[in-house]
């Protein structure tokens, strides 16, 4: 199959393939509860989709104990949540499998660390679908820096201008755009009402994206 203007498709993970932000939100509040603190959904939203979101939030909230201790606990809580609670978002598995069957090169570019990504993709049954998986463990600078998308394009051996990226959060959209890619945004309950920085297209769900739309898309 030839996609109109695209040679590869790249998916963010949380908020695109899997409903991961509720898992992160619950994990954050579990840790904050130990300090007698909590964070509202609206206050949490600006930290979504970035490699340093937890660290930035811990700094901004003035947590008292050493940050490395919190980070280690957070990694373990999230790994277990991905292993046992992650669920694919509507249309995600169907779209990925349709593109895979059509022979389209596929990749994941996620700010999450490698163990989380592998656990999540295994949980939702898509670990085998992607020829390239790039995570926050592979880059020094997280989204909105373009490094993760630039590296993904290099590993796919596809020019960034011929890549289509699916994203949900502002940081991810800015990252893919800065790398030179076309970006289609998918809304989730966590990003509804959040201004998105001019994606090329916007969808309420991946169920609205089918192969006909991709083959007729303008890059």
N, C-alpha and C positions, 0 to 999 in steps of 0.2 A: 504494500500500500504506500502511496505517496501522499503525505500531508501537504496541504497548500501552504508553502512557504516554510515549513518546519521539517527538520531532519531528526529531531529527538524531542521527547517530552520529559520534563523534570517535575517531580512532585515534592513539595514540602510535606512533612509528616503530620505534625499536630495541627488540627484545624482543617486539614485537607483530606488526608487518608483516614485519620482516626480522630475521635473526639477527645483529644488529649488535654485540652486546657482545663476542663473540670477536674481531671486527675491532679494536675499541677496546683490548681486553686485549693483543692482539699488538702494536698500535702503541705502547702505553704501554711495554711491555717492550723494544721496539726502541730507544726513546729512553733508557730507564733503563740499558740495556746500555752506552751510551756513557759512563756514569758508573761502570760496574762494579757496577750495582745491578739488582735485579729486584723484582717484587712478586708475591705469591701470589694465587691466585684469591680465597681467603677474605678477604685483606686488601684486595683491589680492590673487592669487592662493595659496601661502603658508599658508594663514589663513583659508582656507576652511576646513570644517569637524571637527572643534575643538570647544569645549565648550567656550573657552576664545578668539576665533578669533577676535571678535569685540573689546574687551578690549585690546588685544595685539596690534591690529592695531591702535587704538586710542592713545595708549602710544607711539608707534613707530613714529607716525606722529606728535606727540607733540600738540595735540588739547588743546586749551586754557581754555575752560570751564570745570567745574567739570565733571568727567567721568560718575557719576550716572545719571546726566541729559541727557547725550547722550544715555546712555543705556536704560533709560525709553522711550525715543522717538523711539529708534530703535525697542524695543519690540512692541510698538504700530503699527509702520509702517509695520513691518513684519507680525504681526497678521492679519492685514487687507489684506495684499498681499496674505497670505495663504488662507484666506477665499474667496477671490474674483478672484485670478489669478492662483493659483496652478493647474498644469495639469500633469496627469500621464505620465511617460516616456513610450516609445513603449515597449509593451510586459509585463509591470508591472502588470496591472490588470488581464490579462489573466493567467499569471504564478501563482500569488497569489491565484486566484479563483480555478485554477486546483489543486493546493496543498491542499487548504481548502476542496474541494470536496473529495479528496483522503484521508482525515483524518490526514494529516500531521500537527503536532503542529507547529504553526507559531508565530513569535514574531517580534517586531520592537525594535531596539536599536539605538536611535537617540540622537545626542548631543544637538539638539534643545530643548527648554523648553516645558513643558507639554502643555500649551495652544496652541502653534504653532503646535505641533504634532497632537493634537486632531482636530484642525481646518483643517489642511492639509488632514488628513486621511478622515475626513468627506467630504471635498470638492471633493476628487477623488473617493469616494464611497467605501472605504476599512476599515472604522472604525470598522466594525463588524468582520473582517477577522482574527484578531490577538488575541490569548488568553492572550498574555503578551505584554505590551508596556512599555518600559523603556526609560526614557528621561534624558536630562541633569539636570532636576530638582531632579532626584533621586540619583545622585552621586556627591561627592565633587570634584573628579578629572575627567576631561573629556578625550576624546581620544587625544593622543595615549595611555593613561593609560588603563589597561585592566579592570578597575572596572565596566564599564557599561556592558561589555559582560559577565563578571563573574556573575554579578547580574542577568542578563537576563537568563543565564543558570540555576541559582538557582531557579528562579521563574518558569521556564519551568520544573524544576525537571529532567533535562537531563544533563549528564556529558558534559563539554565543548568539549571533544574530539569527541563526537558524534553529535556536532552541525556544520552546514554549515552556514557561514555568507556571505552575499552579501554586498560588499562595493565598493566605488568608489574613495575615497581619501586616500593618504598615511597614515594620522593619524588613520583613521578607520581600514585600513588593519593591521597596527602595533598593534592596540588595540585588535582586534579579534585574531590575531596570538599569542599575549602575553597571552591571556586568554586560549590558547590551542585549538583553533578552526581551521577548514579548512576554507580558505577564497577564494572566487571567486570574481574577480574584474570586474566591468562594467565600460567601458569608456563612458565619456560624452564629449561634446565640451569643457567643462571646464577642463577636465583632460587629453585630448589628448596632447601628447608632454610632460606631466609631468611624471617623473620617478616614477614607483610604486614599493614598496618594496617587490618584490617576492611573489605575490599572487600565490595560487596553480593553478588557471586557470584564464584566462582573456578573456572577451567578449566585442564586440563592442556594444552590446545591449542585453537586456533581451529576445528579440525575438529569440536569438540564443540558449536559454535555454528551453528545454522542459522536460516533465516527463520521457521520455525515456532516456535522458541524465542523469537525476538525479538517476534513478533506476540502471543505469549501471555505475555510477561514482565510482571511487576509493577514499576512504577516506584518 
